[in-house]
Amino acid sequence: MTEYDETEAMRRVMAQDINSRKDNRDQLEKEHGEVWDTDQLRERFNVQAFAAPFVVAVDRQTGRMGSLVFQHWPRFYWGWKEEPSIEPIEPNIKWRRM
């Protein structure tokens, strides 16, 4: 049995809008502030899950969980939003390729 994701329709519209623009890094930084490419994201965050156009991640420096927005191409991430209601986990977790 497949679970119903009540956010899927909204996320599809958001992802389509974000990916239709194909903003470069300078444009994204002007609009959203700090922006990370994939390598920078791996250094700073431990990604837990993807649900386009969002990722759930843990900040390696603070151990805090939160989310970011991303576009597919060119692949950039922005809009770090910490989730204050979740207790921090061990900071500085080493990222491992699977």
Secondary structure, DSSP 8 states (H G I E B T S, - for coil): -----TTHHHHHHHHHHHHHH---HHHHHHHHS-EE-HHHHHHHEEEEEEETTEEEEEETTT--EEEEEEETTTTEEEEEEE-TTS----SS------
